[in-house]
Amino acid sequence: MYSRVATIDLIEKYDKDFDEQFKKKFAKEVLFPEIVWFHQSQVNKLKVLINQWKEDAPGKVVDETVAKELLKKVPTLENMLADRVTEVLGKNKLLRDDSPGTSKQVSALLRNNNLIKKLLREMRSFG
């Protein structure tokens, strides 16, 4: 049987969250250094961005730098939802006016709504 007599455990030496922090850091840096998780609607948006890039740069190959730039342009689900709801409200004349400022305000309110964020997180967890 193995025992660590007179050996300080790392958790005792550092803080109580050391073990969890180490696991997260290991997973981020070693196992999954640069993996992007997208919902299907975001994948569809990425495909559009790639096709636009190919039209703008015919004959060029998508390298790592270009891929990272394109990935940064993919909106979050929260942003996609907020933009779509704002667009629907505007088209149906449900906003107090049609100005871009009002649309931006409504979109910002939706993006920052904690319930919407929570619902989207829950929806993502179901697949």
Order of alpha helices (4+ residues) and beta strands (2+ residues): alpha-alpha-alpha-alpha-alpha-alpha-alpha
